[in-house]
């Protein structure tokens, strides 16, 4: 899950936001957000959706490991199916 945190950090830095600003927007503490970015804390699908919405992206794009082929439709389909299953359980 560390790459998920790295993707979130990359999105935050791209926006020019501090950890404190993002934590405030997510209504969580700065240490809690820091743990998400460093991969210490696993995030649930609800929080992942909230983060994706905040950054104007998809949950799938956050879940894809940086450097993996973005055009791999099979991988995207599998991620979307996993997302749907997790969402049904959440």
Residue, then its C-alpha position, 0 to 999 in steps of 0.5 A: x500500500x506504500x505506492x497508494x500513499x506515494x500516489x496521494x502525496x504526488x497528487x497533494x504536491x501537484x496541487x501545492x497543498x500542505x499535509x495540514x491543508x489536505x487533512x483539514x479538507x478530509x476532516x482528519x488530523x495531520x498525523x492521520x493523513x501523514x500515516x496514509x501518505x507513508x503507507x502506515x495506515x491502510x485506508x478504507x474505500x470510503x476514505x479512498x473515494x473521499x481522497x479521489x474526489x478531493x483531487x478530482x481523480x479516480x480511485x483506480x488511478x490512486x490504486x495503480x502503482x506508479x510506473x505500471x502501464x497506464x494503458x493496460x485495460x485488463x489491469x484497469x478492469x480488474x481494479x474496477x471490479x475489485x473496487x465494486x466488490x469492496x464498495x459492496x462490502x463497505 
